[in-house]
Amino acid sequence: MSARPMDIAPARPVRLPDSGLGRGWEAATMMGLTVLILSVGLVSLYSASSVYALRQDLPDTYYVLRQAGGAGFGMCLLLFCAWMPYRMWEHFAWPLIGVSSFMLLLCVLPWTYGIAPEIKGARRWLQLGVTIQPSEIAKIAIVVWTATMAIRKASHFQSLWRGLAPFFAVWTVVIGLVLLGPDLSTAMVIALLGVLVVFAAGARVAHFVFLGALVSPLLYFQLQVGFRMERLRIFLDPLADPSGAGYQVKQSLVAFGSGGLSGVGIGEGRQKYGFLPEAHNDFIFAMIGEEWGFLGVLALVAAYACFVLVGFRIASRAPDLFGELLAIGFTSLIAIQAILHMAVGLALAPATGLALPLVSYGRSNLVITLIAIGILISIARAAPGGKASRA
């Protein structure tokens, strides 16, 4: 009996269909995970912020609608960055560093309180019709600039002064301005991003050890500042001051414990009623733990893990070293912030104030995260076999 057409093995390996974002599955998966996590974030943000808004005599949807507006704007930028060839970012390296440094400087000058007011003891925002957090722009700037210069300095990495010293000089300016905010956690994230990109480009570990020894006294001095030392003390002993400095951490753990396996239900959390400060921002992961339970937390962690794995796969398939370094930097940006935010909520790290990417309230962080994802998708599109690589 002759074989039917469907019984005949295909002549070529079966491939996933064209996604429209580029051949293969990386770009489409990245986009799908972004929409999924962002949707979960908006639902969780409404639940976490509704009571907080009402207590300020604002509509219960105030914060979620502002975040949704930022998400819409950010998605437009994501699509634009996904369409734009990622190699064009090389031309923006120095302008990005210059603009972000200037904006950071405006935040700390003594005569700029009109546009950079002190909020909760820090000057981290510029109010220029819309509120902008320049340190978020600095994260994009440091990755793009470091990747660009790493390509040009690759042949000098064996020399500390000709190879790594120029990077250290520029990093010091940006990080120093962020520290004046003061914002130690963001400064450390920016420093780590720069180090990771240069290390991936071939810099020597011994040079980083030497430079780390140089800056360790500065880090020690920064940790001696009152509130930072208190946070470190509470991290080492969360129950040392349960009604004072350790209150947030204690309530965060209470939220996770209350959630159990499947959570108390979306919108049914109790910590948002004034028990857990910054439930819509710094501790939104704890609110998810309370309302979605262990299973919900596990699903969210799995989504971030998939996101990071796809991001590093995009890096491994990048057409050139510049694309690889950008992909490593932006994937690490999202991974570091997610890990630290979750660790703080579980009392596994000192309180940092870092947002949970795509979930925590904060439009500057949200827009910058979506731009980073757009660049990742652009790199995926340019991978061998992708549409952009055939253009």
Secondary structure as GFF3:
##gff-version 3
##sequence-region A 1 391
A	DSSP	three_ten_helix	5	7	.	.	.	ID=ss1
A	DSSP	alpha_helix	26	55	.	.	.	ID=ss2
A	DSSP	alpha_helix	62	83	.	.	.	ID=ss3
A	DSSP	three_ten_helix	86	92	.	.	.	ID=ss4
A	DSSP	alpha_helix	93	108	.	.	.	ID=ss5
A	DSSP	beta_strand	126	127	.	.	.	ID=ss6
A	DSSP	beta_strand	131	132	.	.	.	ID=ss7
A	DSSP	alpha_helix	134	153	.	.	.	ID=ss8
A	DSSP	three_ten_helix	154	156	.	.	.	ID=ss9
A	DSSP	pi_helix	160	164	.	.	.	ID=ss10
A	DSSP	alpha_helix	165	179	.	.	.	ID=ss11
A	DSSP	alpha_helix	184	201	.	.	.	ID=ss12
A	DSSP	alpha_helix	205	223	.	.	.	ID=ss13
A	DSSP	alpha_helix	226	236	.	.	.	ID=ss14
A	DSSP	alpha_helix	247	259	.	.	.	ID=ss15
A	DSSP	alpha_helix	284	316	.	.	.	ID=ss16
A	DSSP	alpha_helix	321	345	.	.	.	ID=ss17
A	DSSP	alpha_helix	363	381	.	.	.	ID=ss18
A	DSSP	alpha_helix	387	390	.	.	.	ID=ss19
###
